[in-house]
C-alpha cells in the first residue's frame, strides 16, 4: 500500500509544538485514517509527561519515543541519536530525555551548527507487536508531499 499525503501549514505549527515525529503521527491520524497507526499520546515540547500519565497508562504496553522539532528534517535528521525505550515509568522517560545531551547528539549538533539546548516532545505509543511495517518519505522536490508505504 502506498498513500500520498499533501501537507498543509498546520503541520509546521504542530512540529514546533509536538516535535516532528509526533506532528506527523497526529497529521496522519487526522488525514489518512486508513493507515493503521497504534494509539499514541503526544506530550508537547517542554510539557511534563506526568500531566498525561492517565492517558499513557490507558495505552497499556507502550514505548516512549523522542519527538524533537529538529528530528527528521530535510537538512538534518538526528536518525539513531535520540532514544526510544519501553515505557516503565520515570526512568524510561529520563533515558529518552538524556539522549538530547549524549556525546553523539552534542557532536552532531555542533557539526550542523545547531545551538543547544535541543528541545524534545515525547510520543507514548502502544507497542503493536504486529508484522505490519510502514515508513514515511518526503518527496525530494516537493516538501509538502509525503509518501507513506506499508
Beta strands, then each sheet from edge to edge (+ up, - down):
strand 1: 2-6
strand 2: 40-43
strand 3: 62-67
strand 4: 84-86
strand 5: 121-126
strand 6: 135-138
strand 7: 145-149
sheet 1: 1+ 7- 6+
sheet 2: 2+ 5- 3+ 4-
end
